[in-house]
Structure formats: C-alpha cells, structure tokens
Amino acid sequence: MKSSRITIKDIARIAEVVPSTVSAVLNGKEKSARISSALSDKIK
C-alpha cells in the first residue's frame, strides 16, 4: 500500500483557491501577494 502525501494542489482544491495562493501563504508572502488574513487562516 502506498502512502499518499498532501500536496499544494490538494490544499488549493479544498480551500477553493489556486496553488500559487497556497504557496504564497505557506512561504509567508501573504502581504506581498495581497492575500487577506481570513483567506490565509483558511489555508493554514
């Protein structure tokens, strides 16, 4: 049985955003990418 990893694409699909938004949040670039704190919290 192969263990599956959670990917940025998986998180993006669940949060209903694009993968680049998830990447920006995970890398601490919310301010420069103009991502709201509510959306950032949803992704985290």
Secondary structure, DSSP 8 states (H G I E B T S, - for coil): -------HHHHHHHHTS-HHHHHHHHTT-TTTTT--HHHHHHH-
